[in-house]
Amino acid sequence: MPEGSRLLAPLQRILYLKSLPTLATLPAAELAVVAEQAQERFFPAGSVLLREGQPVGAVYFVVDGALAVHRRGAFVGRVKPGAGVGGLSLFARDPEGVQVVAETDTLAIELDADTVLEVLEDRFPILHHILRDFCRQVVELSVRRRLDPTKGVPEWTLRIDPSRELDLVERIFFLRQMQAFQRASINALAELSRAMTQVRFEPGVTLWSVGEPAPGIYLILSGHVRATSEARGLRFRPGPGFPLGALEAMAEVPRWYDATTETPLVALQGSLEAVIDVFEDNFEMAMDFLQVTAQAMLDFIESRGPLEGPAAADL
């Protein structure tokens, strides 16, 4: 098909995007914005869409055909109609990128990387939607593959006495140590600090049980939590510096493990609504949180082998 020809009518493009799990629940107005920025592309079999060793230049959603995805020289997934590729590497700001090749003649919808970032900055509901979807995928991968969400999150010793109430400067110092907030502005960290309450628990306190709603998060200042799900065979031990409950809160899904204090625990507690409000006011902070989540998904996928279906989407 000639380059630049229209392969899908505008309404078909919207309907197709609406069928994607990643975008299905976007409000119509936001979906229309995405559809307006999208371009239809046809790739003959063997075409290279993205090259490993280069930053991702676009996100692709397959309408018809199939794409093979490789990373670090290894096959990591096959993308078929209804799934996408490029999102994870783009949002993780991964300089290595991925190698994407059309296995068959493939019709895809393309979103240029710069355009994606502009849309997210202008339309926070779309960014919020992607944050929620990525966190849901991390939760699903963690449950399905019995992954420890504390892996890769180093514990660190708080150089502040947590037995007393931390002042604003001390809270900002603590937040700045967390991976997701290391590049955040002082003003953004101050806004987040003011939205959180310092809480204390004795050992043996049940913070929540499997299946309960997840209205907020605990940023652990000191102490450890025993996190278990006997039915799923999960067991891990969150400690200082870990954002306890953040994944399921951001994903807006029920708690997926029991959480009980193992030692005296001090944490900064924040509601999901307050955190989202801060993210809406601070685009870079929201993107940094998305980067950490996307990188976690990349690490999970690389460590556990090839994926098919929705879990392979947006590599």
Phi, psi and omega in degrees: 000142182295141179301135176090352179288149180278119183262335179230135174293155182308316180295322178297322179298315180297316180296321178295312179300324178295334181280347182282131179305324182294330186243359190303324185262009175295139174302152185304320182296320180288323178297322179296324178297315179297315181298324181294327183274347185281152176235143176271136180226140175248130182236116174298155178307135181094350179293141177262117181272317179225145181246134176294146183094358179232145175302146180295128182261350182195160173251138182237138173242126185279125174268316180210139181110202181204144179239136175260135185241129177236147177217133184054034177080000182247145177290128182239348179176160176238127184255122183242177181308135181093003179229167184229173179213146177110335185296314182299310181296324179295309184286334176282353183054043185276114182291341181280333178062200180221158175260121181235123183231138177289117177286326178227173170306129189227131171259127183222159172257129185249136172238114179300140185302314180298321179294319178303312182294322177296317179297317181296323180289326182277333187233087183300325178305328178289317177298316178300319179299316181292319175304313181297317182293316180296318179296323177297320179294322178294318177299314181298317178296319181298317181290311185296321185253010176054051183269148178270110183291349178276348180296130181087357176252096185293140172283151177216151182273122180288124181272029180227142180288108183281357179286346177246168180288126179285141175276178186299317181297318180294323178294318178298318178301316179297312182297324182296336179284340184283141187304320185288344187240012185294335181255002184292150178288158178301319181297319179294317179294322178295319179297317179293319180301316182292338182274001184243154181242134177281129183232156180227144179222144173280164177299147176086007179274129176279115179282320175193168178237160179307134176094348179285156176299159181239080185279348184196188186229161175235117174268109190286122175272316178206153179099177181226154180240141173266114183248121184217152168217098184298322182296328183260358180069032182254140176204122176210173190224082178297143180222199184306131180093353182270135178276080186297124177082001185293320184299307183288331176294311179294327180284344183058046176236162180295161176301138184248008174207157173280139180234118180230136180293129179268329179227174169306136186234134173236133183210162169263122183255134178222147177278154177301317182301318180293318180296318180296321178299319179294317179299321180297326180278344187226088185303315183296322178296317178297319179292326177293321177295319177297321179300313181298318180294316180295321179295323177297320178295318177300317180296318179300313184295316180296324185280342187241002173095180187301147177235152175235162173076205185302326182293339179270352184290151174064026174299000000 
